[in-house]
Amino acid sequence: MSKTEFNNLIAEARASKPDKSIQKVVPELPIDKNEKQFSFYIDKTVLRKLKIKALEEDRSLKAIINESILNYLK
């Protein structure tokens, strides 16, 4: 591609305007002051089973993990 063709392509891209916005804006959830972000690695198979269970029970992964940790600590 020649420099002229490249510059024409850039000019064409700048001149075109998208029909509508494709970005979805979602409000942030308020952060609970009693929570702390924590990251860890988990086996892929375990995570897959956990996600399936969360869908079946209509619960979040966070809720299931927090409940499991609290049960472990008892």
N, C-alpha and C positions, 0 to 999 in steps of 0.2 A: 504494500500500500504506500503510495507516494505521500509526501508531506502535505500536499495540497488536498488530496482525498481525505487524509486524516483530519486536517483542519476543517474541511467541509462537514465531515461527520460530527465533529465536536460542535460546530455551529448549529447543525440540525438538531442535535440533542439538547442544546441550550434553548433553542427556540420552541421546542415541543413542551407542552404543559400537560401534566396528567389530568385525566377527567375527574378523578376524585382521590381523596386521601386513602392510602391503603394501610395506614398505621392505626391500630386500635388503641385507644386511650382508656386505661383502666385506673381508677383511683387507688392509691396506696392504702393498705390496711393500717390502722394505727398500731404502733408497736407497744406490746404489753411490757411495762417496766419490770415485771418479774421474770421476763424471758431473756435468754442469752442465746445467740446464734452458735451452733455447734456443728462441725462437719466431720464426717468419718467415712471410711470405705466399708462397703457391705458386699457380700457375695451376690453375684448377678442372679443366681437362682433364688436366693432368699428374698431379694428385692422384688423379683417377679411375683413370687407367691404372696408377699406382703401387699403389693399393689392389687392383686386379684382379690384378696381378702378385704381390702379397704373398699373396693368397688362393690363387692357383694353386700357389705355392711353399711354402705353409704357413709363412710367415715373417712377422715383424712389420715394420711400416713403419720403426720405429726401426733394426732390423738392416739393412734394405736401404739406408736413408739413410746410416747410419754406414759401411757398406761402400763405397757410392758416393763418399763424401767421401774416404775413405782411398785409393781408387783414383785419384781426381782429384789428390790430393797427391803421388802417386808420380812 
